[in-house]
Amino acid sequence: MPSLTIALLGATGNVGGHYARQALEAGHALRALARTVTKLTIAEHPSVTTIQGDATSPDDVAQVVDGADVVASCVGNPNRSLHIMEATANNVLAAAVRQPDPPRCIFISTIGVGGSSWLIGAILRIIGRDPAGFADYEAADLRIRDEKTVPVTLVRPYALTDKPGTGCYRATTKSPIHFARPIARADVASFLLDATTNPQWDGPNGIQVTGA
Ligand SMILES: NC(=O)c1ccc[n+]([C@@H]2O[C@H](COP(=O)([O-])OP(=O)(O)OC[C@H]3O[C@@H](n4cnc5c(N)ncnc54)[C@H](OP(=O)(O)O)[C@@H]3O)[C@@H](O)[C@H]2O)c1
């Protein structure tokens, strides 16, 4: 597999950090967008280009997507207090479609949206301090599923843990999934990296990824 140039959003985060390390170990080059580049632990790697910017800025996202073979968005809004998911999806897809050869785009969403689990969706709406934050995830998920030009992969992980990765996980487009094993963030990153080089998961159906 030839090395790819991957535009990565969210590399300072937990899943994004695992993904960045795994992608570099696999020989790929990264264009990493970060609000605070000093938080990027991979910044000094010779295959990393850092771009300071915000995923809600169309210009910043266009800069990181320019020339990429694949885009991976690991941005998140865990406490649902910021509404960044729909804007990020819009910006990534708008930038991708302007490329001469639009890159495949891979996005993290969450279990519970897009009909993947009405039960978990209801729980997240109830326990979330900001219902609009959950609605932002739903809007992003819908925008990605509606994309007609750019190849997309939409990943909806089950509950995340910080346990070491096992390399074992389940991925399915079947839904709903209400009860499953949590998945290590490192294993979500492994799935994302597999999807980076393997288009088998591309399409309008979200992929539920859980522990094995
Ligand atoms: N917790 C769970 O059980 C669970 C389950 C399923 C799915 N998920 C979802 O999985 C995703 C990844 O989770 P995680 O644990 O890796 O999240 P995380 O550690 O909080 O990482 C979030 C990343 O998003 C970046 N980000 C936030 N706002 C941004 C903006 N405006 N511009 C650019 N970057 C921005 C953060 O950058 P900064 O360093 O600048 O803040 C950080 O790199 C999240 O969407 C989460 O909701 C979580």
PDBQT file of the ligand as one rigid body, heavy atoms in Angstrom, charges set to zero:
ROOT
HETATM    1  N1  LIG A 301     -17.189   9.324  25.083  1.00  0.00    +0.000 N 
HETATM    2  C1  LIG A 301     -17.756   8.339  24.444  1.00  0.00    +0.000 C 
HETATM    3  O1  LIG A 301     -18.077   7.278  25.033  1.00  0.00    +0.000 OA
HETATM    4  C2  LIG A 301     -18.046   8.464  22.967  1.00  0.00    +0.000 A 
HETATM    5  C3  LIG A 301     -18.736   7.449  22.330  1.00  0.00    +0.000 A 
HETATM    6  C4  LIG A 301     -18.916   7.536  20.936  1.00  0.00    +0.000 A 
HETATM    7  C5  LIG A 301     -18.417   8.622  20.227  1.00  0.00    +0.000 A 
HETATM    8  N2  LIG A 301     -17.772   9.609  20.891  1.00  0.00    +0.000 N 
HETATM    9  C6  LIG A 301     -17.242  10.732  20.084  1.00  0.00    +0.000 C 
HETATM   10  O2  LIG A 301     -15.956  10.365  19.569  1.00  0.00    +0.000 OA
HETATM   11  C7  LIG A 301     -15.258  11.547  19.218  1.00  0.00    +0.000 C 
HETATM   12  C8  LIG A 301     -13.806  11.486  19.645  1.00  0.00    +0.000 C 
HETATM   13  O3  LIG A 301     -13.732  11.367  21.050  1.00  0.00    +0.000 OA
HETATM   14  P1  LIG A 301     -12.388  11.761  21.829  1.00  0.00    +0.000 P 
HETATM   15  O4  LIG A 301     -12.463  11.124  23.150  1.00  0.00    +0.000 OA
HETATM   16  O5  LIG A 301     -11.193  11.516  20.961  1.00  0.00    +0.000 OA
HETATM   17  O6  LIG A 301     -12.590  13.363  21.959  1.00  0.00    +0.000 OA
HETATM   18  P2  LIG A 301     -11.551  14.446  22.497  1.00  0.00    +0.000 P 
HETATM   19  O7  LIG A 301     -10.376  13.781  23.144  1.00  0.00    +0.000 OA
HETATM   20  O8  LIG A 301     -12.310  15.436  23.293  1.00  0.00    +0.000 OA
HETATM   21  O9  LIG A 301     -11.005  15.147  21.171  1.00  0.00    +0.000 OA
HETATM   22  C9  LIG A 301     -11.728  16.154  20.537  1.00  0.00    +0.000 C 
HETATM   23  C10 LIG A 301     -10.827  16.789  19.500  1.00  0.00    +0.000 C 
HETATM   24  O10 LIG A 301     -11.614  17.741  18.771  1.00  0.00    +0.000 OA
HETATM   25  C11 LIG A 301     -10.846  18.935  18.675  1.00  0.00    +0.000 C 
HETATM   26  N3  LIG A 301     -11.700  20.090  18.492  1.00  0.00    +0.000 N 
HETATM   27  C12 LIG A 301     -12.774  20.478  19.221  1.00  0.00    +0.000 A 
HETATM   28  N4  LIG A 301     -13.284  21.624  18.744  1.00  0.00    +0.000 NA
HETATM   29  C13 LIG A 301     -12.499  21.972  17.683  1.00  0.00    +0.000 A 
HETATM   30  C14 LIG A 301     -12.512  23.046  16.761  1.00  0.00    +0.000 A 
HETATM   31  N5  LIG A 301     -13.436  24.023  16.826  1.00  0.00    +0.000 N 
HETATM   32  N6  LIG A 301     -11.549  23.093  15.794  1.00  0.00    +0.000 NA
HETATM   33  C15 LIG A 301     -10.604  22.115  15.723  1.00  0.00    +0.000 A 
HETATM   34  N7  LIG A 301     -10.547  21.060  16.561  1.00  0.00    +0.000 NA
HETATM   35  C16 LIG A 301     -11.481  21.002  17.524  1.00  0.00    +0.000 A 
HETATM   36  C17 LIG A 301     -10.106  19.001  19.995  1.00  0.00    +0.000 C 
HETATM   37  O11 LIG A 301      -9.070  19.936  19.871  1.00  0.00    +0.000 OA
HETATM   38  P3  LIG A 301      -8.527  20.829  21.115  1.00  0.00    +0.000 P 
HETATM   39  O12 LIG A 301      -7.357  20.057  21.651  1.00  0.00    +0.000 OA
HETATM   40  O13 LIG A 301      -8.179  22.111  20.495  1.00  0.00    +0.000 OA
HETATM   41  O14 LIG A 301      -9.674  20.944  22.121  1.00  0.00    +0.000 OA
HETATM   42  C18 LIG A 301      -9.634  17.559  20.093  1.00  0.00    +0.000 C 
HETATM   43  O15 LIG A 301      -8.512  17.343  19.274  1.00  0.00    +0.000 OA
HETATM   44  C19 LIG A 301     -16.060  12.707  19.812  1.00  0.00    +0.000 C 
HETATM   45  O16 LIG A 301     -16.852  13.288  18.782  1.00  0.00    +0.000 OA
HETATM   46  C20 LIG A 301     -16.980  12.021  20.804  1.00  0.00    +0.000 C 
HETATM   47  O17 LIG A 301     -18.162  12.755  21.020  1.00  0.00    +0.000 OA
HETATM   48  C21 LIG A 301     -17.554   9.555  22.235  1.00  0.00    +0.000 A 
ENDROOT
TORSDOF 0
